[in-house]
Amino acid sequence: MTESTYAFQLYGPGAVFYKLSTVCLETNAGKYVYSVCPFGPVKQTEHGRLAVVIGSRAKWLDRGPSVYRLLLDDGDSTNCPAGQHRQTTVCVLAFVLIAVDNHCRLIALY
């Protein structure tokens, strides 16, 4: 696979989602802080503890026309049932963080 083919598959036509790969957003949710990097690692940190990776390898679930969903899988399995690896779903709507939810999963809306 050529570099341009990979970029097209990951960032969309004309690399329209490339800008999302250059930013990480952070939000506080109760006792946790979430760092969401849409095309990179997503981390959950409990105040004063080490971060847990809850998603790292990006692949598209849905691409438009109105909703884009990106799955980041292969996160840590710490404290998840049956050793399942954590995964994160990032929903791209308007490039604004709307909500975060985690139960061995994280859903972030942009």
Backbone torsions as a table, in degrees:
resi	resn	phi	psi	omega
1	MET	NA	129.8	179.1
2	THR	-75.9	162.0	179.9
3	GLU	-61.4	-39.2	-179.3
4	SER	-69.8	-35.0	176.5
5	THR	-66.1	-43.2	178.1
6	TYR	-61.9	-45.8	179.9
7	ALA	-61.1	-41.8	178.6
8	PHE	-61.9	-44.7	-178.4
9	GLN	-67.2	-37.5	-177.0
10	LEU	-85.1	-44.9	-173.5
11	TYR	-101.3	-0.1	177.2
12	GLY	86.3	174.2	-178.4
13	PRO	-60.8	132.6	-178.9
14	GLY	67.0	16.5	-179.0
15	ALA	54.7	38.5	-175.8
16	VAL	-57.3	-29.4	-179.4
17	PHE	-98.7	7.6	-178.3
18	TYR	-57.9	-41.1	-177.9
19	LYS	-55.7	-33.9	177.5
20	LEU	-64.0	-25.3	-179.3
21	SER	-75.9	-9.5	-177.0
22	THR	-102.1	0.5	-177.3
23	VAL	-127.3	154.4	170.2
24	CYS	-130.7	138.5	177.9
25	LEU	-111.1	150.1	-178.9
26	GLU	-127.5	141.5	177.2
27	THR	-144.0	147.9	175.1
28	ASN	-95.5	132.9	177.8
29	ALA	-137.1	92.7	-178.5
30	GLY	66.3	-125.4	-178.3
31	LYS	-85.9	1.6	-178.0
32	TYR	-113.1	150.3	169.4
33	VAL	-116.0	129.2	179.1
34	TYR	-108.8	132.1	172.4
35	SER	-112.2	115.6	-174.9
36	VAL	-111.8	113.0	173.7
37	CYS	-111.9	102.8	-169.8
38	PRO	-51.4	-32.5	179.1
39	PHE	-114.3	14.9	-178.7
40	GLY	-137.6	-158.9	-176.4
41	PRO	-68.8	144.0	172.2
42	VAL	-112.8	128.0	-174.0
43	LYS	-124.6	145.8	174.9
44	GLN	-117.9	126.1	-179.4
45	THR	-124.0	125.5	171.5
46	GLU	-85.9	134.1	-174.4
47	HIS	-46.4	123.7	178.0
48	GLY	82.8	5.6	180.0
49	ARG	-121.6	171.3	177.3
50	LEU	-70.6	150.4	179.4
51	ALA	-72.2	146.3	173.4
52	VAL	-109.0	126.5	177.9
53	VAL	-78.0	121.1	-177.5
54	ILE	-113.5	19.4	174.4
55	GLY	164.9	140.1	-178.5
56	SER	-147.2	-29.3	-174.7
57	ARG	-104.8	115.6	-172.6
58	ALA	-87.7	137.5	169.1
59	LYS	-154.1	146.8	-176.5
60	TRP	-77.0	137.0	170.6
61	LEU	-96.4	-46.3	179.4
62	ASP	-139.2	145.1	175.6
63	ARG	-133.7	91.3	168.8
64	GLY	66.7	-175.8	11.0
65	PRO	-80.2	-20.5	-177.1
66	SER	-109.7	-19.8	-179.1
67	VAL	-132.7	135.1	176.0
68	TYR	-119.3	125.6	-180.0
69	ARG	-120.3	126.6	-178.0
70	LEU	-116.1	127.1	178.1
71	LEU	-98.0	129.4	171.4
72	LEU	-114.4	110.1	-176.8
73	ASP	-110.7	-168.7	177.8
74	ASP	65.7	36.6	174.2
75	GLY	-82.1	179.0	179.1
76	ASP	-62.0	153.3	178.6
77	SER	-103.5	4.6	-178.9
78	THR	-54.1	125.4	176.7
79	ASN	62.8	19.3	175.0
80	CYS	-100.8	146.9	-179.5
81	PRO	-58.3	137.5	175.2
82	ALA	55.1	26.4	177.7
83	GLY	68.4	17.9	-179.9
84	GLN	-65.6	142.7	179.4
85	HIS	-80.0	141.3	178.1
86	ARG	-67.8	152.2	175.5
87	GLN	-143.9	156.5	-176.3
88	THR	-126.3	138.5	171.3
89	THR	-113.4	124.9	177.8
90	VAL	-107.1	121.5	177.6
91	CYS	-103.4	119.6	-178.4
92	VAL	-96.7	112.3	179.5
93	LEU	-115.3	-54.8	-177.1
94	ALA	-146.0	24.7	179.1
95	PHE	59.2	30.8	175.9
96	VAL	-128.7	130.7	179.2
97	LEU	-70.5	121.0	-177.2
98	ILE	-104.7	-46.2	-174.4
99	ALA	-153.4	152.4	175.5
100	VAL	-131.0	134.7	178.2
101	ASP	-141.3	138.7	-178.4
102	ASN	-144.0	127.7	168.0
103	HIS	-151.6	75.3	-167.0
104	CYS	61.3	18.1	173.3
105	ARG	-152.6	154.9	174.9
106	LEU	-132.1	131.7	175.6
107	ILE	-118.2	118.7	178.6
108	ALA	-118.3	133.1	179.1
109	LEU	-106.5	131.2	177.7
110	TYR	-115.3	NA	NA
